Amino acid sequence: MTREGTFCLVLHSHLPWLPHHGSWPVGEEWLYQAWAHSYLPVVDLLRRFADEGRRDVLTLGVTPVLAAQLDDPYSLRTFHEWLGHWQLRALQASTLWRDDPLLRDLGAAEHRAALRATEALETQWRHGFSPILRSLVDSEVLELLGGPLAHPFQPLLDQRIRSFALRSGLADAALRIGHRPAGIWAPECGYAPGMEDDYAAAGVARFLVDGPSLRGDTSAARTVGSSDVVCFGRDLEVTYRVWSPKASYPGHANYRDFHTWAHEVGLKPSRVTGQQVAPQDKAPYDPALAADTLRVHIKDFVDTVVTRLRRLRERNGREALVVAAYDTELFGHWWHEGPAWLEGVLRALPEAGVRVTTLRGALEAGHLGPPVELPASSWGSGKDWRVWDGEQVADMVEDNAALQKRLLAVEPGAFRDPVLDLAVNEAMLALSSDWAFMVTKDSAADYARRRARVHTERFDALIRGEKAFPLDDRVFGHLDARLL
């Protein structure tokens, strides 16, 4: 079979720290939904591939702050309770919907899914995510990407804090799974010229940027500046086929609608039906219709990748690389059919003559082009920094800059100080990129502002020697303020 080229799927798994910070509609519920509907199915898929002897299937980024939540005893216990409620809600739905065959079957399917998730949590996940992740890394079914501690927008950090957050984040991965990642998903794909030197100093060999950072030429990885650090760019022509700001597969009329709830049972009973259709007028979800559409979209994506690789090979005179990168939470949480789509694509691409591998595997296959000078960039709106330093969040940017000054003014002693360690932990949480993103996108903006303020206030209180609040956010037990 003729080799068409190389394809890399990169998934970025991240949520801000949510335990003990509210439940509904934003807070712990967000964690449990993503856990049940994305993380469990994606891990199940990877385990099946590993059992089949598949290697280098995809590249998986897991942020330290998400790994901490998926290992946290409190989160494991409360997620188990949430799964129990899911079972009860599904049973109630089957009763309420008994006169509608489609909805009655949906309730039964939800109950089976809740039972499977509960069994997985009680067996495979009973000690948290890290043992599972280590087994997947050891089997080489995936390449793991790490990142800075609490997912800060790195270009807006003081270089010392940026370096500390990255080195501590890589150390966190090494402690949890016994492997220090060689690559990272830079939070929000944020880049400022010169950051490659920080990466090199931290032992980072490769990272992701968005396609426009490479002026659209993403057909090979590139070394950055005069360093040996390699960047990979998202191929937006292919990536946007699945998920884009304007149109994408998950919006098809036959897929399950993310936004429409049956609040009496807390389930999503509708299909998209139409973008302008009111929630009360949407048709019931029909799994058979969704499955038919899914087969079409798997074929469409495979055809898109093959066509893109052939066109790049004709243009460049050599075998090309396509990198498609998404948030892991798209698959299952936002897009109900996403995990099945993932499996279908990862099985169909090799049959179409495409090498499916990891970023590491792409370099081993020779997909390395000449050096490049990267501009300041991100994968956010405008592909610049406006989401995280624009007018809507100017006050947050100012507050974060002042927080960093106070953080750098702290003088640790010769021995570890648990109070000071916790203060730095709170500063890291305050500097998460999620808060500015949520404000700019007007997505639970009040919650985001409150979270940024709470963690900043806790930092200041700890530095002043006050401890008049619950210490529930001991996220990174290894964090050592002296290293800052």
Disulfide bonds with the S-S distance in Angstrom:
none
